[in-house]
Amino acid sequence: MGGQHEPQPHQGAAAISAQAGEFSWRLSAHGPSRLAAAAQAAVNGLHALVVELRPSGDEFRQAIDFLTEVGHYADARRQEWVLLADVLGVSSLIEDQNSPRPAGATPNTLAGPFYRADVPETEAGGNISRDLRGEPLEVTGRIVALDGTGVGDATVEVWHANAEGLYENQEPDRQPEFNLRGRLRTDAQGHFRFQTVKPKGYALPSDGPVGQLMSALGLGLERPAHIHFKVSAPGFETLTTHIFDRSDPAIGQDAIFGVKPELMADFRASPLSGGRRRHTLDLKLVMCPNRPREGGRAGRARMPRPHGGPVR
């Protein structure tokens, strides 16, 4: 009646629910698309969750209220939806799928919200701590290709939190401009070196609905101490990654799932000198050569798409 069709049974595999089957039937009238596939997968997942948990009406309203509150906390300065994706491991999974790395290469990770592209260049061996507050840390490293040869004249961007776990752009009134940020060039053999202070780990925001959810689940929001690196060089895929302090108490429970065995390193403490403890970090970052994209363009390799799926 009224131009509407009679509900049809789900085609193919048994439907998770009658509603999911009807939704699939309606989508099929418009042909395949990436959007339709995503919508169908989302409906199937949601209906499977409802079938398994059988939520009450009150529980359903609580879920709606939570999502509404996440939206209220998202604005130009804070993205609570991204925070939710981070703590559920979705952001890290998407990064892994879109930045595949062969064996032996340094894994890619999320850049995070505190990266700045406007940092001035730092001379070799220079100090990126502009307020000198914290225990000194000397970082030495080498950028190499998969075959172990050094990558000369690579750009190495670095940024990290201070000894209190705060980034320069989180407290611009307390930290100098570009504090704990640098842009270096490797020498002909791929070596680089700089001075800084030992970073401290920190916790993600806990005052919003995502923090309250994690607290209710008994899950922490801690991130272990780390230093961010972004390395670029002609002929290579840009590498964005972290190096984590292996001894940090939170190393096994990073709130955004960024820690991988290849990214843990020893921030070695040296004997006290002049009443201050010093630290050293030595690392190697392995880059991948550019690989052809679809259509013959060079760049980051794409993951294989599902059979019959559209090109993104």
C-alpha positions as CSV (number, residue, x, y, z in Angstrom):
1,M,0.0,0.0,0.0
2,G,1.0,3.6,-0.6
3,G,3.8,2.5,-2.9
4,Q,5.5,0.4,-0.1
5,H,6.6,-3.1,-0.9
6,E,5.9,-6.1,1.3
7,P,8.9,-6.9,3.6
8,Q,11.1,-9.5,2.0
9,P,13.3,-12.2,3.6
10,H,17.0,-11.3,3.7
11,Q,18.8,-12.6,0.7
12,G,21.8,-15.0,1.1
13,A,23.0,-15.6,4.7
14,A,20.5,-15.6,7.5
15,A,19.7,-12.1,8.7
16,I,20.8,-11.2,12.2
17,S,17.3,-9.7,12.7
18,A,14.2,-9.1,10.6
19,Q,15.1,-5.4,10.6
20,A,18.6,-6.0,9.5
21,G,17.3,-8.2,6.7
22,E,14.8,-5.6,5.6
23,F,17.5,-2.9,5.7
24,S,19.7,-5.0,3.4
25,W,16.8,-5.6,1.0
26,R,16.2,-1.8,0.8
27,L,19.9,-1.1,0.1
28,S,20.1,-3.7,-2.6
29,A,17.7,-1.7,-4.8
30,H,20.3,1.1,-5.2
31,G,23.3,-1.0,-6.2
32,P,26.6,-1.6,-4.4
33,S,28.7,1.3,-3.1
34,R,31.3,1.8,-0.4
35,L,28.8,3.8,1.7
36,A,26.2,1.1,1.4
37,A,28.7,-1.6,2.5
38,A,29.6,0.5,5.5
39,A,26.0,1.1,6.4
40,Q,25.2,-2.6,6.1
41,A,28.2,-3.6,8.2
42,A,27.2,-1.0,10.9
43,V,23.6,-2.2,11.0
44,N,24.7,-5.9,11.2
45,G,27.1,-5.1,14.0
46,L,24.6,-3.0,16.0
47,H,21.8,-5.6,15.6
48,A,24.1,-8.4,16.6
49,L,25.0,-6.4,19.8
50,V,21.3,-5.8,20.6
51,V,20.4,-9.5,19.9
52,E,23.2,-10.6,22.2
53,L,22.8,-8.1,25.1
54,R,19.0,-7.6,24.9
55,P,19.1,-4.1,26.4
56,S,16.1,-2.6,28.2
57,G,14.5,0.6,27.1
58,D,16.3,2.4,29.9
59,E,19.7,1.1,28.9
60,F,19.0,2.1,25.3
61,R,18.2,5.7,26.5
62,Q,21.4,5.7,28.6
63,A,23.4,4.8,25.4
64,I,21.7,7.6,23.5
65,D,22.4,10.0,26.3
66,F,26.1,9.0,26.3
67,L,26.5,9.6,22.6
68,T,24.7,12.9,22.9
69,E,27.1,14.0,25.7
70,V,30.1,13.0,23.5
71,G,28.7,15.4,20.9
72,H,28.3,18.2,23.4
73,Y,32.0,17.9,24.4
74,A,33.3,18.0,20.8
75,D,34.2,21.5,19.6
76,A,37.0,23.3,17.8
77,R,39.4,22.8,20.7
78,R,38.5,19.3,21.8
79,Q,37.3,16.3,19.8
80,E,35.6,13.9,22.2
81,W,34.6,11.7,19.2
82,V,38.3,11.2,18.3
83,L,39.1,10.5,22.0
84,L,36.4,7.8,22.0
85,A,37.9,6.2,18.8
86,D,41.3,6.4,20.4
87,V,40.5,4.6,23.6
88,L,38.4,1.9,21.8
89,G,41.5,1.1,19.6
90,V,39.7,2.2,16.4
91,S,42.2,5.0,15.5
92,S,45.2,2.7,16.0
93,L,43.5,-0.1,13.9
94,I,42.8,2.3,11.0
95,E,46.4,3.6,11.1
96,D,47.7,0.0,11.0
97,Q,45.5,-0.9,8.1
98,N,46.4,2.2,6.1
99,S,50.1,2.2,6.9
100,P,51.3,-1.4,6.3
101,R,55.0,-1.9,7.0
102,P,57.1,-4.8,5.8
103,A,59.2,-6.9,8.3
104,G,62.1,-4.9,9.7
105,A,60.6,-1.5,9.1
106,T,59.6,0.8,12.0
107,P,55.9,0.8,12.5
108,N,53.8,3.9,11.8
109,T,51.7,5.4,14.6
110,L,49.3,8.3,15.1
111,A,50.8,11.7,15.1
112,G,48.5,12.9,17.9
113,P,47.0,16.3,18.4
114,F,50.1,18.2,19.4
115,Y,52.2,18.1,16.2
116,R,53.3,21.5,14.7
117,A,54.6,21.9,11.2
118,D,56.1,25.3,11.7
119,V,59.1,24.4,13.9
120,P,62.4,26.0,13.0
121,E,65.4,23.9,12.1
122,T,67.7,22.7,14.9
123,E,71.4,22.4,14.4
124,A,73.0,19.0,14.8
125,G,73.5,18.4,18.5
126,G,71.4,21.4,19.5
127,N,69.1,21.6,22.5
128,I,65.4,21.6,21.8
129,S,64.6,22.3,25.5
130,R,64.1,26.0,25.5
131,D,63.5,26.3,29.3
132,L,66.0,23.6,30.4
133,R,63.5,22.3,33.0
134,G,63.9,18.6,33.6
135,E,66.6,15.9,33.7
136,P,68.8,16.3,30.6
137,L,68.4,13.7,27.8
138,E,70.8,13.2,24.9
139,V,69.2,11.5,21.9
140,T,71.3,9.9,19.2
141,G,69.8,8.1,16.2
142,R,70.2,6.9,12.7
143,I,67.7,6.8,9.8
144,V,68.2,3.7,7.6
145,A,66.6,2.0,4.6
146,L,65.3,-1.6,4.7
147,D,68.7,-2.8,3.6
148,G,70.5,-1.0,6.4
149,T,72.1,1.8,4.4
150,G,71.9,5.3,6.0
151,V,69.4,7.8,4.6
152,G,71.3,11.1,4.2
153,D,69.7,14.5,4.3
154,A,66.4,13.2,5.8
155,T,64.3,15.6,7.7
156,V,63.7,14.5,11.3
157,E,60.9,16.3,13.2
158,V,60.6,15.6,16.9
159,W,58.2,16.7,19.7
160,H,57.4,15.5,23.2
161,A,55.9,16.4,26.5
162,N,57.9,18.0,29.3
163,A,58.9,16.6,32.7
164,E,55.3,17.2,33.9
165,G,53.7,15.4,31.0
166,L,52.5,18.6,29.2
167,Y,53.2,19.8,25.6
168,E,54.2,23.4,24.8
169,N,50.9,24.1,23.0
170,Q,48.9,22.9,26.0
171,E,50.3,25.6,28.2
172,P,51.6,28.5,26.0
173,D,51.8,30.8,29.0
174,R,54.2,28.6,30.9
175,Q,56.4,27.1,28.2
176,P,58.5,29.0,25.6
177,E,57.4,28.9,21.9
178,F,58.6,25.6,20.2
179,N,59.7,24.1,23.5
180,L,60.7,20.5,23.2
181,R,60.3,20.6,19.4
182,G,62.9,20.3,16.7
183,R,63.6,19.8,13.0
184,L,66.9,18.2,12.2
185,R,68.7,16.9,9.1
186,T,70.6,13.7,9.0
187,D,74.2,13.5,7.9
188,A,75.4,11.5,4.8
189,Q,75.3,8.3,6.8
190,G,71.8,9.0,8.3
191,H,72.9,10.0,11.8
192,F,71.3,12.7,13.9
193,R,71.7,14.0,17.5
194,F,70.0,16.5,19.8
195,Q,69.7,17.4,23.4
196,T,66.4,17.7,25.4
197,V,64.9,16.7,28.7
198,K,63.4,13.4,29.7
199,P,59.6,13.4,29.0
200,K,57.0,12.2,31.4
201,G,53.9,10.1,30.6
202,Y,50.5,11.6,31.0
203,A,46.8,10.8,31.1
204,L,44.2,11.6,28.5
205,P,41.3,13.9,29.5
206,S,39.1,12.3,32.2
207,D,36.5,15.1,32.7
208,G,34.2,14.2,29.8
209,P,31.9,11.3,29.0
210,V,34.7,9.2,27.5
211,G,36.8,9.5,30.7
212,Q,33.7,8.6,32.7
213,L,33.1,5.6,30.6
214,M,36.7,4.3,31.0
215,S,36.5,4.9,34.7
216,A,33.2,2.9,34.9
217,L,35.0,0.1,33.0
218,G,38.0,0.2,35.3
219,L,40.3,1.1,32.5
220,G,43.0,3.7,32.7
221,L,43.7,6.7,30.5
222,E,47.5,6.7,30.9
223,R,50.0,7.1,28.1
224,P,53.6,6.0,28.8
225,A,56.4,8.5,28.3
226,H,57.4,8.8,24.7
227,I,59.0,11.0,22.0
228,H,57.3,11.6,18.6
229,F,59.3,11.4,15.4
230,K,58.3,12.3,11.8
231,V,60.9,11.4,9.2
232,S,60.7,12.3,5.5
233,A,63.2,11.8,2.7
234,P,63.0,11.8,-1.1
235,G,62.1,8.3,-2.4
236,F,60.8,7.1,0.9
237,E,57.4,6.9,2.6
238,T,57.1,9.5,5.4
239,L,57.4,7.8,8.8
240,T,55.4,9.1,11.8
241,T,56.0,7.1,15.0
242,H,56.7,7.1,18.7
243,I,59.6,5.8,20.8
244,F,58.4,4.8,24.2
245,D,60.3,4.6,27.5
246,R,60.4,0.8,28.2
247,S,60.6,1.4,32.0
248,D,57.5,3.5,32.2
249,P,54.9,1.8,34.5
250,A,52.1,2.3,31.9
251,I,54.1,0.7,29.1
252,G,51.7,-2.3,29.0
253,Q,48.5,-0.3,29.1
254,D,48.8,2.6,26.6
255,A,45.3,4.1,26.5
256,I,45.4,4.5,22.7
257,F,47.1,1.2,21.8
258,G,50.3,2.8,20.3
259,V,52.9,0.7,22.0
260,K,54.6,-2.0,19.9
261,P,57.7,-4.1,20.7
262,E,59.7,-2.3,18.0
263,L,58.9,1.1,19.5
264,M,60.1,0.5,23.0
265,A,63.6,1.7,24.0
266,D,65.8,2.2,27.0
267,F,66.1,5.8,28.3
268,R,69.4,5.0,30.1
269,A,70.2,6.9,33.3
270,S,73.8,8.1,33.8
271,P,75.6,8.7,37.1
272,L,74.7,12.0,38.7
273,S,76.7,15.0,37.3
274,G,76.6,18.2,39.2
275,G,73.7,17.1,41.3
276,R,71.5,16.3,38.2
277,R,70.7,12.9,36.7
278,R,71.3,12.6,33.0
279,H,69.8,10.2,30.5
280,T,70.7,8.9,27.0
281,L,68.6,7.3,24.3
282,D,70.0,5.7,21.1
283,L,67.6,4.5,18.4
284,K,67.3,3.5,14.8
285,L,64.4,4.2,12.6
286,V,63.9,2.1,9.4
287,M,62.1,3.7,6.5
288,C,60.3,2.1,3.5
289,P,60.8,3.1,-0.1
290,N,57.9,4.6,-1.9
291,R,55.7,2.0,-3.4
292,P,53.4,2.5,-6.5
293,R,49.8,3.4,-5.8
294,E,46.9,2.4,-8.0
295,G,47.2,4.2,-11.3
296,G,51.0,4.1,-11.2
297,R,51.5,7.0,-8.7
298,A,54.3,6.6,-6.1
299,G,53.4,6.9,-2.4
300,R,52.1,4.9,0.5
301,A,50.8,1.5,-0.4
302,R,47.1,0.8,-0.2
303,M,45.7,-2.2,1.6
304,P,43.9,-4.6,-0.8
305,R,40.2,-3.8,-1.0
306,P,37.5,-6.4,-0.5
307,H,36.6,-8.3,-3.7
308,G,34.2,-6.3,-5.8
309,G,34.5,-3.3,-3.6
310,P,34.8,0.2,-5.1
311,V,38.1,2.2,-5.3
312,R,38.3,4.8,-2.5
